[in-house]
Amino acid sequence: MIQITRVYSDKNGESHFEDFEVLLRNNGDIGFLSDDEPVKSIVFREVSPSYDYDFHNAPDRQYIVLLEGGVEIETSLGEKRIFGTGSVLLMEDTTGKGHKTKNIEPKRRKSIFIKI
């Protein structure tokens, strides 16, 4: 299983966290794989150590894979979570009040955005 945290907006525009797991199947010598999921594009990103972005919406429905560095995400209701290197997020709050994002380490953060 791979754990993913989803950030989404409810019908009132408030953002929330939801954790879920992706099922992996045994594929023998090549390891355990999930089902295929179609994607639109992939974007590589690097932000400065001082990155601290106020409330915003995700520009697209997308996965974010943290390659290097940690991030704190705050929902519109004030709930905060910290995600470290290797975390996978599913950002779906493309409408509503959005979320805040800031680096938690004094170094450049590298990530991949996978638009779906």
Steps between C-alpha positions, in 0.01 A plus 500: 500500500602857432357765735377824345351808666225674308429874539150585379224759531156420638171648373554807725846565354691387811815296441564169675750214523409139427742207509463200271708213371567379148485122466808331351497162327786252498657497153775252576859598432413861414335563837161627609308733266180703515251520216584749226364852543489732197681832542502828302851626568788509746673809641826509696525775762748656739418775752721718721566420867279793603194376304184596693192529277173640639157350425470374143329230301672221315521612134400152380407165645846359559723273698800657671797278582748659742848410379706706741394714795190519716190714488226610738151527354218682680134460404247783502374366835846536657599133506873461431701199391867453424613288206860390452714380213329211322145607586233485232211749498188512284403865462133541408407834659483678163208709630401635840713668766819308423797415718831652621839343427841569651839336518595347833871465430754775420579357157362492148204263464472284189180335385316355203147602400310235305187652349203265466 
